[in-house]
Amino acid sequence: MMPPMNTLPSWLIYCRPGFERDCVEETQAKPVETAENSGFVVLQGKPRLSYRQLTFARQLLSLHAEVDELPERDRLTPLLKAIPTTPERFSMLCLEVPDTNEGKTLSGFTRRFQPLLEDQLRKDSRLLDDPSLPRLHIFFPDNQRALIASSAPHNSSGALNGIHRVSMAGDAPSRSYLKLAEAFEVFLDKKEQALWLKPGMTAIDLGAAPGGWTWQLVQRGLKVVAVDNGPLKGAAAGHPSIRHLREDGFRFRPQRPVDWLVCDMVEQPQRVAALMTEWFVRGLTQRAIFNLKLPMKKRVAALHEALDSIRTALNNKGIRYQLEAKQLYHDREEVTVYLARKR
């Protein structure tokens, strides 16, 4: 149960089940509801939170109301009454559930219920085709409860449940292909993807085997140097746009700068951060996407230590940069980081 609404803002955040405490820790907001493995948290007190600065948040919503004990026969009436008068209008309606086995059992209901609620909102002129308006979210933790929230277009994820769905290439060497595909969707908009992932650009994949990330880059037209002592598999082995070097990813350095560096090596996060920092300080790449494998305990502290070391080094060199980190849907005990040099 949510506490009575007061002047302090309330937030609803979706996350990977098992990372609820990490969401609370990185926001430093007051926890209101943080059930372990629930896939969401309710927080209160922080006047401003930035979605792009939160690593473990899949979605960031302003929470307005709660409906308990939804009747089985008429869910429409109590939900319509609970929708706030401010904001008055919305650009779209999102009916969402937790990313848990229990939550997935509700997905059939939300698909059937969506058009009923959507039609009524349009009749009431509360749902308009205007992307500048906030989105309306109704989140069902279970079949008897709903949380009513909204999202700001530029301070939230535009994907349902905060999950960017990407498709698996049938000839991809491994499912890690999906991680990099999702990372491009999360960190780059369509215009940026078209500008910075052009055919003929060059990339280096450190720790490439069996070749999932390399294959994602090749599918976008890039020429890739895959660095790994292990073998590439499937279509990545012997592909004309891939040069495979059997070398240690921590020791390898290119003879000339490349457009992209990607890295998914299993190593301590501080060591990977130091490697990425060196590449940027030496001007060996313009952009990088890499994973930081986090320890089971003190994950937020380990992440902050790694990212702060990158910031400190680049700031000391006067390098302008963009640095973002997100725990993606296809990540597990890790987060994915995007680092780009600004002109």
Legacy VTK file of the C-alpha trace (Angstrom):
# vtk DataFile Version 3.0
C-alpha trace
ASCII
DATASET POLYDATA
POINTS 343 float
0.000 0.000 0.000
1.186 3.477 -0.831
1.173 6.063 1.958
-1.235 8.994 1.649
-0.137 11.432 -1.031
1.581 14.578 0.233
3.671 17.356 -1.232
6.652 15.063 -1.784
6.787 13.498 -5.260
6.290 9.752 -5.532
8.086 7.613 -8.100
7.407 4.224 -9.648
10.498 2.546 -11.075
10.662 -0.721 -13.009
13.828 -2.800 -12.745
15.235 -6.270 -13.238
13.869 -8.548 -10.477
16.473 -8.853 -7.731
17.843 -5.323 -8.209
15.238 -3.418 -6.213
17.705 -2.440 -3.477
20.142 -1.157 -6.073
17.419 1.121 -7.489
16.788 2.546 -4.038
20.488 2.998 -3.290
21.336 4.875 -6.470
18.341 7.233 -6.225
18.869 7.955 -2.483
15.099 8.473 -2.261
12.897 7.175 0.538
11.772 3.580 -0.107
8.031 3.036 0.207
7.647 -0.381 -1.434
10.672 -2.526 -2.272
9.666 -6.181 -2.239
12.581 -8.386 -3.283
12.306 -9.884 -6.791
9.142 -7.868 -7.496
10.640 -6.026 -10.485
9.576 -2.562 -9.270
9.979 -0.073 -6.435
7.934 2.826 -5.117
9.989 5.756 -3.822
9.231 9.151 -2.383
10.921 12.415 -1.595
13.414 13.260 -4.348
12.092 16.307 -6.228
14.046 15.457 -9.368
15.278 12.173 -10.764
16.920 11.769 -14.170
16.138 8.582 -16.065
19.353 8.685 -18.095
21.427 8.997 -14.925
19.837 5.940 -13.301
21.582 2.696 -14.187
19.220 0.125 -12.705
15.933 1.797 -13.681
14.199 0.411 -16.757
11.471 2.993 -16.418
10.947 6.172 -14.378
7.356 7.228 -13.679
5.606 9.866 -11.586
3.170 7.993 -9.372
-0.258 9.587 -8.888
-2.677 7.062 -7.372
-3.351 3.465 -6.423
-6.435 1.294 -6.821
-6.790 -1.674 -4.449
-9.169 -4.597 -4.706
-10.081 -4.215 -8.365
-13.427 -5.926 -9.009
-13.422 -8.762 -11.531
-16.558 -7.618 -13.348
-15.884 -3.883 -13.739
-12.271 -2.769 -13.638
-12.911 0.113 -16.028
-14.916 2.366 -13.690
-12.494 2.479 -10.705
-9.489 2.940 -12.990
-11.079 5.847 -14.844
-11.911 7.506 -11.520
-8.308 7.094 -10.310
-6.662 8.718 -13.335
-5.522 12.180 -12.181
-6.910 15.394 -13.579
-3.331 16.667 -13.827
-1.879 15.888 -16.304
-5.143 16.408 -18.147
-4.200 14.755 -21.448
-1.826 12.009 -22.545
-0.148 10.896 -25.749
-0.624 7.174 -25.202
-1.786 4.520 -22.755
0.564 1.820 -21.454
-0.815 -1.112 -19.480
2.158 -2.829 -17.862
3.068 -5.715 -15.560
6.201 -6.743 -13.626
8.899 -8.708 -15.447
8.211 -11.801 -13.327
6.510 -15.140 -13.903
3.517 -13.883 -11.945
3.423 -10.668 -13.947
3.503 -12.476 -17.276
0.262 -14.279 -16.395
-1.445 -10.848 -16.514
-0.235 -9.976 -20.011
-3.272 -11.593 -21.637
-5.598 -9.472 -19.532
-3.763 -6.226 -20.350
-3.942 -6.949 -24.090
-7.707 -7.514 -23.890
-8.338 -4.576 -21.553
-6.193 -2.018 -23.400
-8.678 -1.152 -26.207
-11.576 -0.769 -23.749
-9.764 1.778 -21.613
-8.172 3.452 -24.611
-11.524 3.980 -26.347
-13.023 5.600 -23.254
-10.042 7.920 -22.808
-10.334 9.033 -26.419
-14.073 9.672 -26.002
-13.232 11.854 -23.003
-10.602 13.713 -25.102
-7.885 12.666 -22.664
-5.856 10.646 -25.167
-4.425 12.606 -28.110
-1.929 11.807 -30.868
0.593 14.335 -29.598
4.038 12.890 -28.684
4.914 15.982 -26.635
2.305 15.013 -24.022
3.108 12.711 -21.099
2.270 9.015 -21.359
-0.278 7.385 -19.058
0.869 4.170 -17.370
-1.304 1.737 -15.451
0.846 -0.853 -13.723
-0.661 -4.080 -12.368
1.520 -5.681 -9.642
-1.187 -8.355 -9.440
-4.743 -8.894 -10.688
-6.372 -6.914 -7.873
-4.187 -3.815 -7.746
-3.203 -1.002 -10.090
-0.756 1.894 -9.799
-1.590 4.970 -11.894
1.448 6.878 -13.161
2.717 9.073 -15.971
6.014 9.501 -17.781
7.659 12.590 -19.242
8.670 12.000 -22.893
12.258 13.171 -22.348
12.793 11.646 -18.888
11.723 8.037 -19.338
11.887 5.028 -21.620
9.592 5.027 -24.626
9.372 1.227 -24.616
6.541 -0.784 -23.048
7.628 -1.961 -19.577
10.876 -0.097 -20.222
12.106 -3.044 -22.303
13.450 -2.472 -25.815
12.574 -5.586 -27.790
15.156 -6.608 -30.388
15.146 -9.565 -32.741
17.716 -12.337 -32.929
19.461 -12.895 -36.249
19.125 -16.519 -37.254
22.809 -16.777 -38.169
24.177 -14.949 -35.098
26.977 -16.928 -33.370
25.555 -16.349 -29.868
22.707 -14.685 -27.973
25.080 -11.930 -26.869
24.167 -10.453 -30.270
20.991 -9.225 -28.548
22.922 -7.289 -25.881
24.637 -4.998 -28.352
21.478 -4.654 -30.464
19.595 -3.510 -27.354
22.434 -1.180 -26.316
22.246 0.657 -29.649
18.483 1.101 -29.190
18.856 2.384 -25.613
21.794 4.754 -26.060
21.283 6.010 -29.620
18.163 7.350 -31.289
17.460 6.497 -34.928
19.193 9.608 -36.227
22.307 8.879 -34.167
22.348 5.263 -35.308
22.224 6.359 -38.945
25.017 8.888 -38.348
27.386 6.801 -36.250
26.804 3.258 -37.509
27.509 3.711 -41.205
28.707 0.998 -43.593
32.470 1.152 -43.936
33.123 2.406 -40.416
35.640 0.468 -38.344
35.272 -1.279 -35.002
37.257 -3.443 -32.615
35.600 -6.103 -30.474
37.705 -7.058 -27.445
36.917 -10.519 -26.102
34.930 -11.213 -29.250
34.505 -15.016 -29.198
32.216 -16.610 -30.195
31.301 -13.465 -32.159
27.847 -12.208 -31.119
28.848 -8.551 -30.776
31.074 -8.722 -33.848
28.154 -10.092 -35.860
25.866 -7.269 -34.707
28.420 -4.735 -35.978
28.882 -6.553 -39.284
25.118 -6.592 -39.845
25.243 -2.790 -39.669
27.943 -2.646 -42.342
30.995 -2.075 -40.127
34.391 -3.672 -40.659
35.469 -5.398 -37.466
38.701 -6.585 -35.906
37.668 -9.351 -33.500
40.254 -9.823 -30.749
40.114 -13.058 -28.751
42.297 -16.108 -28.182
39.160 -18.215 -28.581
37.525 -19.139 -31.912
34.728 -17.321 -33.690
31.788 -19.538 -34.564
29.212 -19.915 -37.287
28.845 -17.169 -39.866
31.397 -14.952 -38.085
34.232 -17.404 -38.799
35.932 -16.381 -42.025
33.539 -13.528 -42.875
35.200 -11.015 -45.279
34.321 -8.015 -43.053
35.864 -9.629 -39.961
39.559 -9.913 -39.167
40.124 -12.297 -36.268
43.250 -11.761 -34.165
44.067 -14.395 -31.555
45.398 -11.969 -28.969
44.706 -10.866 -25.400
42.071 -8.120 -25.428
43.783 -6.281 -22.557
47.102 -6.130 -24.410
45.907 -5.360 -27.934
46.176 -1.813 -29.291
45.349 -0.796 -32.896
47.860 0.814 -35.242
45.355 3.548 -36.117
42.190 4.890 -34.424
38.823 3.244 -35.053
35.247 4.527 -34.954
33.991 2.037 -32.356
35.316 -0.079 -29.522
33.101 -2.755 -27.953
34.047 -5.046 -25.096
32.253 -7.817 -23.195
35.167 -9.405 -21.339
34.642 -11.112 -17.984
36.897 -9.139 -15.655
36.759 -6.868 -12.623
34.879 -3.656 -13.473
37.744 -1.400 -12.394
40.136 -3.146 -14.771
37.748 -2.839 -17.716
37.140 0.831 -16.859
40.891 1.482 -16.838
41.236 -0.171 -20.250
38.434 1.904 -21.769
39.914 5.058 -20.263
43.304 4.392 -21.845
41.764 3.954 -25.291
39.985 7.302 -25.006
42.935 9.197 -23.512
45.145 7.935 -26.359
42.507 8.812 -28.965
42.209 5.230 -30.214
38.407 5.354 -30.583
35.548 7.835 -30.725
32.831 5.679 -29.163
32.635 2.610 -26.989
30.061 0.227 -25.587
31.277 -2.126 -22.883
29.968 -4.267 -20.067
30.968 -4.043 -16.418
30.472 -7.322 -14.526
29.332 -6.370 -11.034
29.979 -8.247 -7.774
27.070 -9.887 -5.961
27.389 -7.396 -3.093
27.931 -3.618 -3.165
27.021 -3.413 -6.843
26.237 0.300 -6.787
29.528 1.102 -5.055
31.527 -0.981 -7.550
29.760 0.685 -10.469
30.305 4.207 -9.132
33.987 3.487 -8.478
34.493 2.322 -12.070
32.567 5.177 -13.674
34.120 7.817 -11.421
37.589 6.631 -12.397
36.706 7.192 -16.060
35.270 10.650 -15.368
38.281 11.713 -13.315
40.803 10.630 -15.945
38.959 12.229 -18.859
38.270 15.433 -16.931
41.948 15.717 -16.017
42.829 15.472 -19.718
40.222 18.059 -20.687
38.356 15.542 -22.844
34.685 16.280 -23.421
32.594 13.134 -23.308
29.201 11.496 -22.833
28.964 8.651 -20.318
25.828 6.615 -19.601
25.234 3.236 -17.975
22.138 1.012 -18.052
21.307 -2.465 -16.915
19.726 -3.783 -20.085
17.002 -6.397 -20.375
19.553 -8.865 -21.784
22.094 -8.124 -19.044
22.373 -10.223 -15.904
24.871 -9.392 -13.128
26.301 -6.603 -15.255
25.582 -3.184 -16.694
26.276 -1.812 -20.151
28.118 1.491 -20.557
28.181 3.936 -23.462
31.128 6.310 -23.715
31.517 8.829 -26.543
33.928 11.652 -27.222
32.228 14.989 -27.793
33.583 17.414 -30.347
LINES 1 344
343 0 1 2 3 4 5 6 7 8 9 10 11 12 13 14 15 16 17 18 19 20 21 22 23 24 25 26 27 28 29 30 31 32 33 34 35 36 37 38 39 40 41 42 43 44 45 46 47 48 49 50 51 52 53 54 55 56 57 58 59 60 61 62 63 64 65 66 67 68 69 70 71 72 73 74 75 76 77 78 79 80 81 82 83 84 85 86 87 88 89 90 91 92 93 94 95 96 97 98 99 100 101 102 103 104 105 106 107 108 109 110 111 112 113 114 115 116 117 118 119 120 121 122 123 124 125 126 127 128 129 130 131 132 133 134 135 136 137 138 139 140 141 142 143 144 145 146 147 148 149 150 151 152 153 154 155 156 157 158 159 160 161 162 163 164 165 166 167 168 169 170 171 172 173 174 175 176 177 178 179 180 181 182 183 184 185 186 187 188 189 190 191 192 193 194 195 196 197 198 199 200 201 202 203 204 205 206 207 208 209 210 211 212 213 214 215 216 217 218 219 220 221 222 223 224 225 226 227 228 229 230 231 232 233 234 235 236 237 238 239 240 241 242 243 244 245 246 247 248 249 250 251 252 253 254 255 256 257 258 259 260 261 262 263 264 265 266 267 268 269 270 271 272 273 274 275 276 277 278 279 280 281 282 283 284 285 286 287 288 289 290 291 292 293 294 295 296 297 298 299 300 301 302 303 304 305 306 307 308 309 310 311 312 313 314 315 316 317 318 319 320 321 322 323 324 325 326 327 328 329 330 331 332 333 334 335 336 337 338 339 340 341 342
